[in-house]
Amino acid sequence: MTNKFNFEIKEWKFILGVCTIFSLRAFGMFMIYPVFSIYGINLKNSTILLIGLAMGAYGFFQAIFQIPYGWLSDKIGRKYVIILGLLCFSMGSFICLNSSSIFGIILGRSIQGSGAISSVCMALLSDIVSRKNLTRAMGCLGMSFGLSFLLSVVISPIIVKIFGFHVLFLVSLIFSVICIIVAFYFIPSFKHKNNIFSIKTEYKNFLKILKNPNLCQLNLNNFFLHFILILYFIIIPVQLNIYKCFVHLSWILYLVVIVISFLVVLPITENIKTNTSKKKIAFFLIVLLVISDLLLVLIKNYFFFFIFNLQVFFVVFSFFEMVLPILISEYSPKSYKGTSMALYSINQFLGSSLGGMLGGFVLHYFNSSILFLFRFFMVCIWLFINLWRL
């Protein structure tokens, strides 16, 4: 009994370590989103189009490096690949901290993104955590990621107002160093016993994962969730500028919206018993988002509808961030959870990357009304995908 208790303590200590790495890195990554559209325009050579590129560059390089990092972690061990990724993130943060030009920020964000360890962290949990605690561990990972995002969008406007825009990258650098220390002390060193690599076998199994309809739907949900998320953080600063009195109080707005989101979502996720129920709730939430988006397209200059739309989206975001990692873990083939997690992460960062680039393009060449319409169109496509697999 004592040995079992000690094992449980060690397992949850390990889960806490991985969640700390995951959440602190996410915190550093997301901090620029709420403020970059406003303060980034003051950088040398900056345009709205380049701001969108800088916001999307991180996700683009994350998407490129997810599978190579996952494969490398199978060969040399997860711990060393996680540390390598954190070193890349630190280097990118240092470049951004010392850059006064938008091109330097784009370079730094790209190098930050090359430290693609999300799928490695999730695969690590699948390797070590017992089946009994795995679903809880994935839930903790999803919640820590969501919480980091939500806290970052509340705190970053306060940091920028008091200390200045570039201090955000100093915070990212400090957090990445803390993550490296945590990785050394909390993550065990081991290699997989079976390191045999057959291109033919891996290719066949990879195709099976790609064709799995449940995983395909979950990955598309992750893509659209983060695509629309970035569009929000291109639109929100523009919209707040219409309501001048709210520009410097944006952190209060984020805080209220976030607290309400958690109060709504947490009891729902704790009481869902089946995967079918999760899908039905997800579908209902997207329908609600479509309705609120339509209201905003039709009457976008009314502050009440803007706040309502923002609140609905954060409820949707919080729900999906808590539920999607658990479902990916449940539907993934037992021996290919790392690959499944890599594809899941690729869709997340592809969504944020394309959202930033296309959102910046639309706002640069058209106007905010067209950007609202574009976002509504993307939410409708997202709804159709979930209707198809309901």
C-alpha positions as CSV (number, residue, x, y, z in Angstrom):
1,M,0.0,0.0,0.0
2,T,2.8,2.4,0.9
3,N,4.6,1.6,-2.4
4,K,1.4,2.3,-4.3
5,F,0.9,5.6,-2.5
6,N,4.6,6.6,-3.2
7,F,4.1,5.8,-6.9
8,E,1.0,8.0,-7.1
9,I,2.9,10.8,-5.5
10,K,5.8,10.5,-8.0
11,E,3.4,10.2,-10.9
12,W,1.5,13.4,-9.9
13,K,4.8,15.2,-9.3
14,F,5.8,14.3,-12.8
15,I,2.4,15.4,-14.2
16,L,2.9,18.7,-12.3
17,G,6.3,19.2,-13.9
18,V,5.1,18.6,-17.5
19,C,2.1,20.9,-16.9
20,T,4.4,23.6,-15.6
21,I,6.6,23.4,-18.7
22,F,3.6,23.4,-21.0
23,S,1.8,26.3,-19.2
24,L,4.7,28.6,-18.6
25,R,5.8,28.3,-22.2
26,A,2.2,28.9,-23.4
27,F,2.0,31.9,-21.2
28,G,5.1,33.4,-22.8
29,M,3.8,32.5,-26.2
30,F,0.4,34.1,-25.9
31,M,1.3,37.3,-24.0
32,I,1.8,39.3,-27.2
33,Y,-1.6,38.5,-28.7
34,P,-3.8,41.0,-26.9
35,V,-1.5,43.9,-27.3
36,F,0.6,43.3,-30.5
37,S,-1.9,45.0,-32.9
38,I,-1.7,48.2,-30.8
39,Y,2.0,48.4,-29.8
40,G,3.6,46.4,-32.6
41,I,2.6,49.1,-35.1
42,N,5.1,51.4,-33.4
43,L,8.1,49.1,-34.3
44,K,10.4,50.1,-37.1
45,N,9.1,49.1,-40.6
46,S,5.8,47.8,-39.1
47,T,2.6,47.4,-41.0
48,I,-0.7,45.6,-40.2
49,L,0.3,42.9,-42.7
50,L,3.7,42.3,-41.0
51,I,2.0,42.3,-37.6
52,G,-0.2,39.5,-38.8
53,L,2.9,37.7,-40.1
54,A,4.7,38.1,-36.8
55,M,1.7,36.7,-34.9
56,G,1.4,33.8,-37.3
57,A,5.2,33.0,-37.6
58,Y,5.3,31.1,-34.3
59,G,2.5,28.8,-35.2
60,F,3.9,28.2,-38.7
61,F,7.3,26.9,-37.4
62,Q,5.6,25.0,-34.6
63,A,3.6,23.1,-37.3
64,I,6.7,22.4,-39.3
65,F,8.8,21.0,-36.4
66,Q,6.2,19.0,-34.5
67,I,6.7,15.6,-36.3
68,P,10.5,15.9,-36.5
69,Y,10.7,16.6,-32.8
70,G,8.3,13.8,-32.0
71,W,10.4,11.3,-34.1
72,L,13.7,12.6,-32.5
73,S,12.2,12.1,-29.0
74,D,11.5,8.4,-29.9
75,K,15.2,8.0,-30.7
76,I,17.2,10.0,-28.1
77,G,14.5,10.4,-25.3
78,R,11.8,12.9,-24.6
79,K,13.7,14.8,-21.9
80,Y,16.6,16.0,-24.2
81,V,14.2,17.0,-27.0
82,I,12.1,19.1,-24.5
83,I,15.3,20.8,-23.3
84,L,16.4,21.4,-26.9
85,G,13.0,23.0,-27.7
86,L,13.1,25.2,-24.6
87,L,16.6,26.4,-25.6
88,C,15.2,27.4,-29.0
89,F,12.3,29.2,-27.3
90,S,14.8,31.1,-25.1
91,M,16.9,32.1,-28.1
92,G,13.9,33.4,-29.9
93,S,12.7,35.4,-26.8
94,F,16.2,36.9,-26.5
95,I,16.1,38.1,-30.2
96,C,12.6,39.6,-29.8
97,L,13.7,41.3,-26.5
98,N,16.6,43.1,-28.4
99,S,14.7,43.9,-31.6
100,S,13.3,47.3,-32.4
101,S,12.2,46.3,-35.9
102,I,9.2,44.2,-36.9
103,F,11.6,42.0,-38.9
104,G,13.6,41.2,-35.8
105,I,10.3,40.2,-34.0
106,I,9.3,38.0,-36.9
107,L,12.8,36.3,-36.8
108,G,12.6,35.8,-33.0
109,R,9.0,34.5,-33.1
110,S,10.0,32.0,-35.8
111,I,12.9,30.7,-33.7
112,Q,10.6,30.5,-30.7
113,G,8.3,28.4,-32.8
114,S,11.0,26.0,-33.9
115,G,11.1,24.7,-30.3
116,A,8.0,22.5,-31.0
117,I,7.7,20.4,-27.9
118,S,3.9,20.3,-27.4
119,S,3.5,16.8,-28.9
120,V,6.6,15.5,-27.1
121,C,5.1,16.6,-23.7
122,M,1.8,14.9,-24.5
123,A,3.6,11.8,-25.7
124,L,5.7,11.8,-22.5
125,L,2.6,11.7,-20.4
126,S,1.3,8.8,-22.4
127,D,4.6,7.0,-21.8
128,I,4.9,7.3,-18.1
129,V,1.5,8.0,-16.6
130,S,-0.7,5.0,-15.7
131,R,-3.8,4.4,-17.7
132,K,-5.9,5.1,-14.6
133,N,-4.5,8.7,-14.4
134,L,-3.8,9.4,-18.1
135,T,-7.2,10.9,-18.9
136,R,-6.9,13.1,-15.8
137,A,-3.3,14.0,-16.8
138,M,-4.4,15.0,-20.3
139,G,-7.2,17.0,-18.8
140,C,-4.8,18.8,-16.5
141,L,-2.5,19.6,-19.5
142,G,-5.4,21.0,-21.5
143,M,-6.6,23.0,-18.5
144,S,-3.1,24.3,-17.7
145,F,-2.8,25.4,-21.3
146,G,-6.2,27.1,-21.4
147,L,-5.5,28.8,-18.0
148,S,-2.1,30.0,-19.2
149,F,-3.7,31.5,-22.2
150,L,-6.5,33.2,-20.3
151,L,-4.2,34.6,-17.6
152,S,-1.7,35.8,-20.2
153,V,-4.4,37.9,-22.0
154,V,-5.4,39.5,-18.7
155,I,-1.8,40.2,-17.4
156,S,0.0,41.2,-20.6
157,P,-1.9,44.6,-21.1
158,I,-1.0,45.4,-17.4
159,I,2.7,44.5,-18.0
160,V,2.9,46.6,-21.2
161,K,1.1,49.6,-19.6
162,I,3.5,49.6,-16.6
163,F,6.8,48.4,-18.0
164,G,6.6,48.6,-21.8
165,F,6.0,46.3,-24.7
166,H,9.5,44.6,-24.9
167,V,9.2,43.4,-21.3
168,L,6.8,40.8,-22.5
169,F,9.8,39.0,-24.2
170,L,11.9,39.3,-21.0
171,V,9.1,37.5,-19.2
172,S,9.1,34.8,-21.9
173,L,12.9,34.4,-21.5
174,I,12.7,34.1,-17.7
175,F,9.9,31.5,-18.0
176,S,11.7,29.4,-20.5
177,V,14.8,29.3,-18.2
178,I,12.5,28.2,-15.4
179,C,11.1,25.5,-17.7
180,I,14.6,24.2,-18.5
181,I,15.3,23.8,-14.8
182,V,12.0,22.0,-14.2
183,A,12.8,19.7,-17.1
184,F,16.1,18.7,-15.6
185,Y,14.6,17.9,-12.2
186,F,11.1,16.6,-13.0
187,I,11.5,14.7,-16.2
188,P,13.1,11.2,-16.0
189,S,15.7,10.2,-18.6
190,F,14.9,7.1,-20.6
191,K,14.9,5.8,-24.2
192,H,12.3,3.6,-25.7
193,K,13.3,-0.1,-25.9
194,N,12.1,-0.4,-29.5
195,N,14.0,2.1,-31.6
196,I,13.7,0.1,-34.9
197,F,12.6,2.4,-37.6
198,S,10.8,1.0,-40.7
199,I,9.7,3.6,-43.2
200,K,7.1,1.3,-44.7
201,T,5.5,0.4,-41.3
202,E,5.6,4.0,-40.1
203,Y,4.1,5.3,-43.3
204,K,1.2,2.8,-43.1
205,N,0.4,3.6,-39.5
206,F,0.7,7.3,-40.2
207,L,-1.9,7.0,-43.0
208,K,-4.2,5.0,-40.6
209,I,-4.1,7.9,-38.1
210,L,-4.8,10.5,-40.8
211,K,-7.8,8.5,-42.0
212,N,-9.2,7.9,-38.5
213,P,-12.5,9.9,-38.7
214,N,-12.7,10.7,-35.0
215,L,-9.1,12.0,-34.9
216,C,-9.7,13.9,-38.1
217,Q,-12.6,15.8,-36.6
218,L,-10.8,16.5,-33.4
219,N,-7.8,17.9,-35.3
220,L,-10.0,20.1,-37.5
221,N,-11.7,21.4,-34.3
222,N,-8.3,22.3,-33.0
223,F,-7.4,24.0,-36.2
224,F,-10.6,26.2,-36.4
225,L,-10.5,27.0,-32.7
226,H,-7.0,28.5,-32.9
227,F,-7.6,30.1,-36.3
228,I,-10.6,32.0,-35.0
229,L,-8.7,32.7,-31.7
230,I,-6.1,34.7,-33.6
231,L,-8.7,36.5,-35.6
232,Y,-10.2,37.7,-32.3
233,F,-6.9,39.1,-31.2
234,I,-6.6,41.1,-34.5
235,I,-10.2,42.3,-34.1
236,I,-10.4,43.0,-30.4
237,P,-7.8,45.9,-30.2
238,V,-9.4,47.5,-33.3
239,Q,-12.8,47.2,-31.8
240,L,-11.7,48.6,-28.4
241,N,-10.3,51.6,-30.2
242,I,-13.9,52.4,-31.2
243,Y,-14.8,52.5,-27.6
244,K,-12.0,54.8,-26.4
245,C,-12.7,54.5,-22.7
246,F,-12.0,50.7,-22.8
247,V,-8.5,50.8,-24.5
248,H,-6.6,51.1,-21.2
249,L,-9.0,48.9,-19.2
250,S,-8.8,45.9,-21.6
251,W,-7.3,43.7,-18.9
252,I,-10.4,44.2,-16.7
253,L,-12.6,43.2,-19.7
254,Y,-10.5,40.0,-20.2
255,L,-10.5,39.2,-16.5
256,V,-14.3,39.4,-16.3
257,V,-14.8,37.3,-19.4
258,I,-12.3,34.7,-18.4
259,V,-13.7,34.2,-14.9
260,I,-17.2,33.8,-16.3
261,S,-15.9,31.3,-18.9
262,F,-14.4,29.1,-16.2
263,L,-17.4,29.3,-13.9
264,V,-19.6,28.2,-16.9
265,V,-17.3,25.5,-18.4
266,L,-15.7,23.8,-15.3
267,P,-18.9,22.2,-13.9
268,I,-20.0,21.2,-17.4
269,T,-16.7,19.3,-18.2
270,E,-16.7,17.6,-14.8
271,N,-20.1,16.1,-15.3
272,I,-19.8,14.9,-18.9
273,K,-19.8,11.1,-18.9
274,T,-19.6,10.1,-22.5
275,N,-17.8,11.2,-25.7
276,T,-21.2,11.5,-27.5
277,S,-22.3,14.1,-24.8
278,K,-19.0,16.0,-25.3
279,K,-19.7,16.2,-29.1
280,K,-23.2,17.4,-28.6
281,I,-22.2,20.1,-26.2
282,A,-19.4,21.2,-28.6
283,F,-21.9,21.4,-31.4
284,F,-24.3,23.5,-29.3
285,L,-21.5,25.9,-28.3
286,I,-20.5,26.4,-32.0
287,V,-24.1,27.1,-32.9
288,L,-24.2,29.7,-30.2
289,L,-21.0,31.2,-31.6
290,V,-22.4,31.4,-35.1
291,I,-25.5,33.2,-33.8
292,S,-23.4,35.7,-31.8
293,D,-21.1,36.2,-34.8
294,L,-24.0,36.9,-37.0
295,L,-25.4,39.5,-34.6
296,L,-21.9,41.2,-34.5
297,V,-21.7,41.2,-38.4
298,L,-25.1,42.9,-38.6
299,I,-24.7,45.4,-35.7
300,K,-21.0,45.4,-34.9
301,N,-20.9,48.9,-33.4
302,Y,-23.0,48.1,-30.4
303,F,-20.8,47.4,-27.5
304,F,-23.2,45.0,-25.8
305,F,-23.1,42.6,-28.8
306,F,-19.3,42.9,-29.0
307,I,-19.0,41.8,-25.3
308,F,-21.6,39.1,-25.7
309,N,-19.7,37.7,-28.7
310,L,-16.4,37.8,-26.8
311,Q,-17.9,36.0,-23.8
312,V,-19.4,33.3,-26.0
313,F,-16.1,32.7,-27.8
314,F,-14.2,32.3,-24.5
315,V,-16.7,29.8,-23.2
316,V,-16.2,27.8,-26.4
317,F,-12.4,28.1,-26.2
318,S,-12.3,27.0,-22.6
319,F,-14.5,24.0,-23.2
320,F,-12.5,22.8,-26.2
321,E,-9.1,23.3,-24.5
322,M,-10.2,21.1,-21.7
323,V,-11.9,18.4,-23.7
324,L,-9.9,18.0,-26.9
325,P,-6.6,16.6,-25.4
326,I,-8.6,14.0,-23.5
327,L,-10.5,12.9,-26.6
328,I,-7.3,12.7,-28.7
329,S,-5.8,10.4,-26.0
330,E,-8.8,8.2,-26.0
331,Y,-9.1,7.8,-29.8
332,S,-5.4,7.4,-30.5
333,P,-3.8,4.0,-31.3
334,K,-2.0,2.9,-28.1
335,S,1.4,2.6,-29.7
336,Y,1.1,5.9,-31.8
337,K,-0.1,8.4,-29.2
338,G,3.0,10.6,-29.9
339,T,2.2,10.8,-33.6
340,S,-1.5,11.5,-32.9
341,M,-0.5,14.3,-30.5
342,A,2.0,15.7,-33.0
343,L,-0.8,15.9,-35.7
344,Y,-3.1,17.5,-33.0
345,S,-0.4,20.1,-32.2
346,I,0.3,20.7,-35.9
347,N,-3.4,21.6,-36.5
348,Q,-3.3,23.9,-33.5
349,F,-0.4,25.9,-34.7
350,L,-1.4,25.8,-38.4
351,G,-4.7,27.3,-37.3
352,S,-3.0,30.1,-35.3
353,S,-0.5,30.7,-38.1
354,L,-3.0,31.0,-40.9
355,G,-5.4,32.9,-38.7
356,G,-2.7,35.6,-38.1
357,M,-1.6,35.8,-41.7
358,L,-5.0,35.8,-43.3
359,G,-6.5,38.1,-40.6
360,G,-3.6,40.6,-41.1
361,F,-4.1,40.4,-44.9
362,V,-7.8,41.0,-44.7
363,L,-7.5,43.9,-42.3
364,H,-4.6,45.5,-44.3
365,Y,-6.3,45.4,-47.7
366,F,-9.9,45.7,-46.7
367,N,-11.4,46.8,-43.3
368,S,-12.7,45.5,-40.0
369,S,-16.2,44.9,-41.4
370,I,-14.8,42.4,-44.0
371,L,-12.7,40.8,-41.2
372,F,-15.9,40.3,-39.1
373,L,-17.6,38.7,-42.2
374,F,-14.5,36.5,-42.8
375,R,-14.6,35.3,-39.2
376,F,-18.3,34.5,-39.5
377,F,-17.7,32.5,-42.6
378,M,-14.9,30.5,-40.9
379,V,-17.2,29.7,-37.9
380,C,-19.9,28.5,-40.3
381,I,-17.4,26.1,-41.9
382,W,-16.5,24.9,-38.4
383,L,-20.1,24.3,-37.6
384,F,-20.6,22.3,-40.8
385,I,-17.7,20.0,-39.9
386,N,-19.2,19.2,-36.5
387,L,-22.6,18.7,-38.1
388,W,-21.1,16.1,-40.5
389,R,-19.6,14.0,-37.6
390,L,-22.4,14.5,-35.0
